[in-house]
Amino acid sequence: MGQGLGIKSCDLQAAKNNEEHHTRAISSQRLIVRRGKSFTITLHFQSPISAFLPALRKLALIAQTGQQPSKTNRTQAIFPITSLGDPKWWRAAVEKRDASFWTVAVTTPVDAVIGHYSLLLQVSGQEQYHLGQFTLLFNPWNREDAVFLQNEAQCQEYVLDQNGLIFLGTADCIQEEPWDFGQFESDVMDLSLDLLGVDKQVEEWSQPAHVARVLGALLHAIKEKKVLPTPKTPSAQEQVLLNKRRGSAPILRQWLTGQGRPVYEGQAWVLAAVTCTVLRSLGIPARVVTTFASAQDTGGSLLVNEYYNEEGLQNGEGQRGRIWIFHTSTECWMTRLDLCKGFDGWQILYPKVPSGGGVLKACDLVPVKAVKEGALEVTPAVLDLFASVNASCVVWKCCEDGKLELTNFNTKYVGNNISTKVVGSDRCEDITQNYKYPAGSLEEKAVLDRVQKERIRHKKHSSIHPPSCELDDPLYLFLEAPSFLPLGGDAKLSVTLKNPGDQEKAVQLVIGVQAVYYNGVLATDLWREKLSLRVSANKVHQKNIILSSSSFEQNLPENSCLRLTVVATHSASSLSCFAQEDIAIRRPHLAITMPEVTQQYRPLRFEVSIHNSLDSAMKDCEMSIFGRGLIHREKRYRLSPVRPGKTLCSWFQFTPTQLGLHRLTVEMDCDMFQNLTSHKSVTVVAPEFSA
């Protein structure tokens, strides 16, 4: 009956469909659609179809994915072209027709398996014609999809926006790093699906929770293998490569294909950014979140020990746990049908050491709400994450005779600031309230009590409260320090000793500065000073000190900050007073001056300036300028040296080609520092043509 009926061609209408499915930025040539939303194709028949009406009534489409498509595991669907299709299954209906073509609307289920599909036409249950390939992604715009986001601005930010910010530094000096997520670069979606292909449970690819876990586990395992150790004495070329970390796509290519810039251990935080890129490329809303400070590797303990020698310098590590200056993680948004009610919304990807389940099981997905409520029954990882934002740190002094002494120290707490990028703005948003109740509130007390009871029930009897220090003859120590030290500049420190007793005290005061990496690991000792003081009875003694970066014998390692510690000891007390501050290093400011709005295809001039506040000239200056939709290729310029106290001003020009909001990024390298970046957003509008 179907003999003679043939397909001349099939137009998948990729440009039109992709525009409607928010995938045009990936490609206008390949069909890439989101599940639960219809797309149209046009079938051109080889001859007039009026003679083949019986055969046309038996036309069906076949959509299949995976290496072994099967109806059983929902990786193959055969569905008729009819207006009476099942609204919850694959369906197709003719929208337009004439003697030689049909335009067919195809609708995928809102819970379909994502991935690369083949689309075939079946005639009378026998003959099959290959119509083409398409890729199916999750759909945050569909109310029935598990990744649905009700707010359009959030869809734009967490799925479509390729220009991001990652926040580094310290809680008192948060510094932004412009980041190119690049989820719509030509190969990123394919690389993401290739990576997902390691998982053979293709039928589970309909569940965003499963997909996120698998990708989180695989990326963590790859990062562990591909991140290179930082050279102790890097060459000039290695020094440049050490700091080049502009975006996710080159790193993802490096990890998966060996093509791209290497990533070093001092930059291992980029895992969160790459994971965010991969999730967004497949349609799962995602964002990077930074916690200042964070307790890591505690085994769920809410107490972390730090050890310092008698001169106040960090002396080794505790047996369990370390306080990171900042820690980045990836959150993704979804409904959790696998959990009880109340745990939908933002979920934290939590990589862990592979166990009996293998690498693919080595990542948990933890609701942020579960961390806030201390709901340890949801998953074991809740306790680790709860500790990471609620633990406290106890400081011990290691004496020369090997004994440990508790210090009289205002306990350090973690999770004081948890931040991410504001939706639709290049600002920082404090989302600490998502993770914990306000300190000292009744809600916080109730959660801590609940966690303590659960820990006892699971035979984890360690206290959640730091030990108290009661002194018969107290001495109080206060430290005031700026939040940052300008590179090449000075900072004023103030150390205050208060003696409330009725006897004069002889005090040994030791001040030390160390460079510490963002993960809390000691980089190097930088500076120390010892003082002998006498503090009169019922008096306050203040000591002001000027800390200058020029006094450091060596340059500060990349991604490190200054850890300032002060120890005060007097012979009448068995406890030393201890105070500490982490100080960020602030480099010169790279300023960009240009209009906020410009016209497409019209040259735009902008100025970049930098003031040299250092004591020596900035030499070997090179400036790189790049921006998707603004500049076709990255442009590099060699610049003249900048003498101390002078300001370098340079004018550049580019011609924007794409409409919309875009980001221009400028990066400067010189002999004094690398990878100094700045950015500015510009809206490109259609050109105005004169009559």
N, C-alpha and C positions, 0 to 999 in steps of 0.2 A: 504493500500500500504506500510505503514511503519512498519507493523508488522514484528517482528523478528530482526529489526535493533536496536541495543542497544549499549550503551557506556560501555566499560569495565573499563576504567579509563581516567582521564584527567591530563596531566602533565602541570602545569602552568609555569614551567621553571623559578621559582622565582629567583634563583641565577643568571642566565644568564640575564634575563630581568632587574632585579634590578641594575646589574652592568651597563647596558647600559642606565638606566634611573637615574643614580646618587642617588640611594636609597639603595645600598648594605650596607651602614653603619647603616641603620635602621634594616634591617633583610635580611637574605638569605633564609629564610623559607617561609615567606609570600610575596605574589605578591604585590609590591607597585610601581606604574608607574606614569609617568607624561603625562598630556594631550597633544594631538597633535602629539604624537610619537608612532609608532607601537610597539607591543610586540607579542611574539609568544607563542602559546600553542599547545600541541600535543594531539589529540583525538585518543584513542585506542578503536577500535570497538570489540564487543564480537565475531564476526564471519566475514569471508571474505565479503567484501562489494560489490563484483561484481554483486551479485544477487539483490542488492537494489538500482540500479542506478536511477530509477524514484524517489525514496524517497530522494536520496542524492541531487537531483536538487532542493528540497524544504527545505533543511536544513537552519536554521536561528539561530542567536545568540540573546539572550536577556540580556541586561545589565540594572540593575535597582538599585536605591538607595533611601533612605528615608523610612519612615514608610508607606507611601501610594504612591508607584511609579505610575507615570502617564505620558503618552505621551504628554499631554497638557502642563505640566510644565517642560518638558524635563528631568524628573527624571527616565524615562524608555525609552529604545530604542530597537526596534526589527529590525534586519538588516540581509539580506541574506549573505551567504558565497559565494561570487562571485567576480570576478575581475572587475566587472562593477559598483562597489559601488560609492555612492555620495562622492566626495573628501572632502566636507565640513561637512559630517555627520559621524556617526559611520559606519565603514565598516570592512569587513573581506574577506580574500582571501587565497586560499590554496597555500602554498609554496612548500611542499613536500607531496608525497602520495605513498602508496603501498597498498597491499591487506588488511592490517589490521589497518593502522593508517593514519591520516592526520596531517600535521603540518600547522597550520593556523596563519596568521599574522592579528592581530586585531589593528585597528587604531581608536583612540578616537578623537572627534572634539577638536579643539584648544580652544573652548569656552565652553567645557562641564562642568557640575556641578561637583565639587570635592566632595569627601567623600568615604565611604565604599560602595562597589558594590557587588551584587550577579551576577554571570555569569551563564546563562542557555543555553542549546541547545534545540531548538524546531524542531521537525520532522513533516513534512507535515502539519504544522499549528496546531497540536494537542498535541502529546506527548512532554513532557519536561523532560530534564535531568539536574540536578544541577551539574555544573562543578566545582564550587569553588567560593572563595571570592577574591576580589582584592580591593586595595585602590588607588584612583586617586587624584593626586596633581597638583598644578599649575606648569608651565614649563617655567622657565626663559631662557632656551636654545632654545625655539621655537620663531622664529621671529614674528609669528602671535599672540602669547600669549600676553595679556596685561601687563604681568610682565617681558617681554623679556629684558635681559641685553646683550648688544652686546659684552662686554668685558669679556673674559673667566676668567680673574683674579678677576673681580668683582663678577662673579657667585661663584667662589671658596670662596671669602671672605664673601659675604653677604647672601649666602644660605648654603654652605657646611661647613664653618669653625666653629668648636665648641669652639675654644680657642679665647677669646676676651679680650679686655681691656676697662675698664671704667675709665674716667678721673674725678678726684675729686680735692679738694684743693681750691686754689685761682687762679685768673688770672695771678698773678705773680709767683706762685709756683704750677704748675699743677702736680698732683701726680697720677700715674697710679695704677689701681687696677686690677689684673688678674681676669678674669671672665670665668667660664665654662658655656657656653650657653646650651650645652647638648641637642640640638634639635633632635639628633638621638638616645638618650637613649630609651630603649625598649618601655617605656610607654608614652613618651612625645607626639608623634603624636596622639595616641589614646586619651589621655587626652585633647589635643587641639580640636580634632573633637567632643569629648563628650561635651566640653564647647560650641563649635559652635552649637551643637544640641539643645541648649536652644532656638535658633532662629528657628522658624517653617517655614520660607520662604526659604525652601531648593532650590527652583528654582533660587533664587538669589545667590546661592553659586558659580555660574559661574563667578561672578563679584568680582575681588579681592578688589575693593573699599568697597563693601558691607561687605565682610568677615572681612576686617581689621577694619571697624567701629564697627561691632558687637563684635569682640574679644576685641578691645580696651575698649569698654564700659563695657563689662562683667568683664574683669580683673580689671578695676578701681573700679567697685562696690565691687568685692570680696576683693580687697586690703583694701578698707575702712573698711570692716567688720573684716578682719582677722589679720590686723596689730595690734600688742599688744602695750599697753602703756609701755613706758620704766620705769622700777622700779626706784623709787627715791633712795633707798638704796639697790642695788642688792646684793644677796648672791653670794658666790664664783661661784656656778654653773650657776646662772643667768648671772653673769659677763662674763663667757665663752660663753654662748649661745648668749649674746648680740652681739657678734662680728663675729659669724660664718655665713658667707654669701658668700660661695665660688662659688655658681652657681645657675642657674635658676631651674633645675629639682627638688631639694629638696623643694624649695619654692613653685613651682607649685603643687607638691604633697601635701604640707601642706595646701595650699589654697583649693584644690579640693577634697582631700581625708582625710585630717587631719593627714597625715603621712609625717613627715619631720621636719626640724628645724623651730622654730617660727621666725617671722620677727617682729622687733620692730619699733616704729614710727621714731626713729632716722635713720632708714635704708629704709624709704619709697621710696627712689629713685630707689630701685631695681625693681619697677614696670616697668620702661623702659626696663630693661634687660630681665625680664620675658616675656614681650610683644614681644620683639625682638625674643626670643626663639620660642614662639608659632607661629609667622608669618613665620619664617624660616622653621619650621617643616612642614608647609603646602606648601612651595615652593614660598612664597612671600619674595623677597629680603628685608632685614631690617638691620638697624644699630642703635646703641645708640649714641646720640649726647649730649654734655654737653655745656651749655651756662654759661660763667663767665662774669659778674654777670647778674641776670635776674630779671625783675620787674614782680611780680606775683599778681594776684587778684586785678588788677587795674581798672577793668571795662572798659578797653580801654583808660583810661586817660594816657597822656604822661607826667604827673607830679606826682611824689610820694613824700609825706612829711614824714620826720623822725624827731622825737622829742628827745631832750636831756636836762638834767637838767643843772644847772649852773656849775656843776663840770664835765660836759662833758660825763656823763654816760647816756646811752640810757634810755629813760623814757617813756615806753608805746609804743603803735603803732599808726600809722595813721588810719584815718577812712576808707581809701581805699588803699590797696596795700602795698607791702613790697618788699624790695630788697633782693633777695636770693643771697648768696655768689656763689652758683652754682645751676643749675637746669638741670636735665637730661630729655630727651624726646626720643621718638622712631620715626625714619623716615622709610618709606617703599617706594619701587620704583614701579611705574606702569604708564601706559598710562591712562589718564583721558578722556574717551570717553563721560562722562557726563558733561564735562566743555568745554568752548570754547578753541580754539587752543592756545597753548603756556603754558599750565599748566601741561604738562606731567613731569615725572621724580620723584624726591624725594617729598614725602608727609609727613606731620607731623600729627601724631595721637594726637588729642587734646581732652582729656576727659573733660566733663563738668557736671554740676549738672543736674540730670534728670528733664525733663519738661513734657509737655503733651504727648510726644512720649514714655515715659517710659524709663526704663533702657537701652534697646537695641538701643535707639536713642541718648543716652547720650555720644556720641563721634563723633567729627568732623574729617574730613580728609582734611588738608589744604595744598595746594601746597606751597613749599618753595618759588617758583617764585612769588606767590601772595603776600607773606610777603615782599619780597625785593621791589616789585613794589608798595606796598601799595594799592593793588587792592581790596578794601573793598567790592566791589560788588560781589566777588566770593562767600563768605560766611561770616556771622557775626564774626566768630572766627578769621578772618584775623586781625581785629583791636586789639584783645587781644594779639595775637602773635606779631603783629607789635610793640605794646607798650612794650612787654616783652624784646625786643632787641633794642628799640629806646628811651625809656623813660629817663627822667632825674630826679634826686632826690634833693629836697630842704630841707635844715636842719634848724630847728627852735629850739630856746632855750626857755625852760619853766622856767619862773622866779618864785621866791617864792610867789609873790603876785598873781600868776595865769595868768599873761600876757604872750603872746607869742611874741618873738622877732626873726626877721629874722637874720641869721648869715651871716657874710661876708665870704663866702665859695666858693671855686671853685667847681661848681656843679658836683655831681657824675653822671656819665653816665653808662649805662648798655650795654650788648652785645659787650663788648670790645674784647672778644675772644670766638669763638664758635668752638668746637673741636670734632674730632672723630678719630678713629683708621685708620692709613694709610693702604691701600689695600696691603696685602702681607707682612706687616712689623709690628713689635711691636713698632711703633713710633706714635706720635701724629700729626694729620693734622689739621691745622687751616682752617676752611671752612667759616669764617665770611663773605667772599665775596659772598657766596651763599645767605645770609640773608639780607645784606645791602650794600649800596654803600659806598665808602670811605668817612670818615668824612670831611666835608667842600667842597665836590665836587659839581659840578653843578647838577649831577644826584641826589644826596642826597637832595639838596634844592628843586628840582622839585618834588620829591616824598613827602617830608614833606608838601609842598604847596598843593599838591593834597589831601593828607590825611586831612589837615586842612579844605579845602573846603568841603570835604565829611562830616566831623564832623559837620560843620555849617549847611549843608543841612539836616542832621539828628538831628539838634537842640542840638548838644553837643558843647556848646560854650566855654568850658574851654580852656585856652591857652595851646599851646604846648611848649611854651618857658618859662624858669624859670625867676623869677623876678630879676631885676638887683639891685645891691647895689652901690649907689654913696655916698661916704663919704667926708665930709668937712675936717676932720682931720684923715686921714687914718693911719692904722697900718697893716702891712702885716705879715702873719704867714706862714712859710714853715716847713714841716715835712719830714724828711728822715728816713726811717726805712727799715730794711732788709726784704726780701720776706718771710723768715721763721725763726723760733726760734728752735734751736736743743732741743730735749727733754732732760731736765737736764742741758742745757747749757745757755749761755748768748747771748744777742744781744745788739748792740750799736744803740742808737737812737740819732738823732740830730734835735733839735728844733731851728729854726732861726726866729728872730723877726727883721723886718726892719721898722725903723721910718723915713719916708721921710720929716716929718715936721720940723719946726724950733724951736720947744719946746720939752723939755725932757718929756717923758711919764712914769708914774708909772703904771706898768702892773701886774695884777694878772694872773698867769699862773697855769692851772690845767691840769694834765696829768692822764688819767685813762685807765685801761685795763679791758676788760670784755671778758668772753668766750661766743661766739655766735655760735649757731648751723648753719649748712649749709643753712637752710631755713630762716635765718635772725632772728630767735627767740632768745632772750636773755637766756643764760644758767645760768650764775652767774657773780657777780662782783669779780674781782681778786686782783686789786691793784690800788692805786691812790697816787698822790703826788701833794702838793700845793706849789707854789713858788711865792715870791714877787720880782719883778725885776724893774729896772729903765733903760730905753733905751734912750740914749742921742739923741739929735737932729741930723738928717741926719746920723745916725749911724746904724750899724747892730750888733745885739747881738745874739750870738750862745750859746746854752746850750746842752751839751752832757750828755746822761744818759745811764747807763748800766741796761738793763732789764734782770733779771735772773728768770728762771722758778722756782728756789728754793725759791723765795720770795712769791710764790703763796701758800696760806694756804691749798688749796685743789687740787686734781688731776683734770685735764681737762677732760670734758666729751667726749665720743667717737663722732666722726664726728663734732667736733667743731673747731673753730680757735680763735685767739686772735683779738679783735677789739681794736685798740689803738686810743684814741681820745685826742686831745689837744684843750683847750679853752683859749684864751688870751683876757682879758678885761681891758680896761683903761677907767677911769672915764669920759674923755672928749668925748667919743664916745657912741652913743646909740646902736651900733652894736658890738657884740663879734666876734673875729676872731676864726675860727674853722678849724681844719684839722683832717684827719682820714686816717688810713691804716688798712687793714686786713692782719694779719700775720699767715701763716700756721705753724703748729707744725710738725717738721720733726723728725721722730724716727730713731734709729740706722739703718744702712744699713746691710741687710742680703745678703751676697755675695755667689754666686754659681759658682764653677769652674769645668767645664767638657768640653769634646770635642764637636764640633758642629756636627760631624758625627760619628755614631757608627754602628755596625753590628747587625743584627737580631739574637736573641738567644745567643749572646755573653755577658757575664757579663761586666757591665760598672761601674767603680768607679768614684765618684765625691766628691768634698769637699764643705762643707758649713761653712762659717766663719762669725762671728759678733764681732765687737769691742765694748766694754762697755765704752762709753764716759760719763756715768752717774756718779753721786757722790756716789752712793751706789751699792752694789752687786745686780746682777740680779739673783733672786732665783726662785725655782719651775719651772725651765726651761723645756719645752717640745717642741719637734720638730715633725711636721707631714709632710710626704712626699707623694705626690700623682701625678698621671698623666695618663690619658687614653692612652692605647697602650704601656705604659712603665712599669707600676706597677699594678699588678692584684688587690690588695687591698691597701687602705691607710695604711701606716706604721707610727707608733708613737714611739718616743724614749724619755726617760727621760735623762736629761743632768745635769752635775754638775753646781753649781753656778758659775757665772762669776764675778770676782772681778773688782772693778773700775780700768780703765786703761788697763785691760787685754783683750786679744782676744781669743775667743773660736773657735777652728777649729775641725771639725768632718768629718770623712770619711764615706760614705755610698755606697751601691752597689745595682744595680737592673739589671734585664735581660729583655730587650725590646722584645716584641713578634709581634708587628705590624709594617709593613713597612710604610715609609712616614715621614712627618714632625709632630713632637709631642712636647708638652710642659710639662716640669717638674715643679711642683710648690712646694715650701717649705714654711711652715708656722710655726712661733714660738710664743709661749705664755710664759710669765713669770709673776712675781708679779708686775713688773713695767709697762707692756703693754700686750695687747692681739692682736692676729690676725696680727702680722707683717709678711708680705708675700714677696716673691721674686720668680722669674720664669726665666727659661732659655729654649730655644728651641733646639731640637736636631733632626737631620735627620737620620732615621734608614734605612740602605741599606741592600740588600741581602747579606748573608754571603759568604765569599770567601773560597772555599774548595780547599785544596792543592791536587795536583795530587797523 
